[in-house]
């Protein structure tokens, strides 16, 4: 069992930056691939980024490539999402997730956090 708690969301102006954190409980953090997803009002939850459990390989949605960076700190059982050059269309609730495979599909992730709101607006 893994429990995930996100933090770091908030209101930011277009072009600004935020860093989201996701703290995982338990000693098995290193056994899981980690992903970030977002869900805007009235839309389905979508893949944002993922990082593998083995070699730290990273994967991104096309819409965030070059702007967002996912990383993990196994010593702190935490995964991060650094978001730069934020746009209004990035506004959503952001969720972190843990799964056995590094994947873009929601169904591949077994554990989810409660989400943190990111609002990009002037």
C-alpha positions, 0 to 999 in steps of 0.5 A: 500500500502506498499513500500519496500526498501532493502539495505546491499548487496555487495561483500563478501568472502566465509565464510563471513557475511552480514546483509540485511535490508528491510525498509517498509513504512506506518503504517501497517507493523505489519499487514504483514508477511515478506519474503526474496527471491533470484534470481540468473542469469538464475534461478527462484526466490526462497524462502529464509526465512519468518517471521510471523506477529503474533508470530514471527515464522520463516521459512527457505529454507533447503539450508540456515537453520543454516546460515541465520536468519530473524528478524523484528523490528516493531518499525523501520518498518524493516525486516533483513536477517543476512547471515553467512557462505556465499557460492558462491551459495548464490550469487543472487539478494535478494528481500524482500516481504510483504504478508498476509500469512507466506508462501514460495510461491511467489504468496502469497506476494503482495509487493516487493522491488527492490532487492539488489545484494549479490555476494560471491566470493574470 
